[in-house]
Amino acid sequence: MQREEVLAQLRERIVRFAASHYAGDAAEDLAQEVLLLLHEKYPHLARVEDLLPLSLQIARFKLMSLRRKAVRHGEYSQVSITDIPLPDPEASPADRLERKQMLERLMRAIPQLGERCRDLMRLKLQGKSFPEIQKIMGVAAINTVYTWDHRCRKNLMDLMGGDWEPKPR
């Protein structure tokens, strides 16, 4: 069997392996990256017995790298707007006052943010993910969106007085 035939069979195997751990399009991309690496770094290997374990090991390493990157960027910690608890209407007067003061600080701080930060906050409140925000804002690298988000949240927190929540009593 020719090396090209072996790689074609491996591609299907890699896609199935990656799809069992990751979303469909990402599995295709991962398989392509593995094949490219096999082509560039291991041209001397032609047997399926050599290429199969190597390709699956490379795919495992790439999957772990993708997961670490997602965790590092906070993609698993995004909270849906529907999951945010609403204030208790029967809250104590002190709790209502603290909530009102925090809302007033937030309303004073938001207009002081730059347009990009306001757009980013609006998109996050609409429940958009970071990759969706990247496309909407026309940014080449998703890391730019993460950086903007970090800076905007820090700026908003500074404008609100350095803390999201009122000081404990």
Secondary structure, 3 states (H helix, E strand, C coil): CCHHHHHHHHHHHHHHHHHCCCCHHHHHHHHHHHHHHHHHHCCCCCCHHHHHHHHHHHHHHHHHHHHHHHHHCCCCCCCCHHHCCCCCCCCCHHHHHHHHHHHHHHHHHHHHCCHHHHHHHHHHHCCCCHHHHHHHHCCCCHHHHHHHHHHHHHHHHHHCCCCCCCCCC
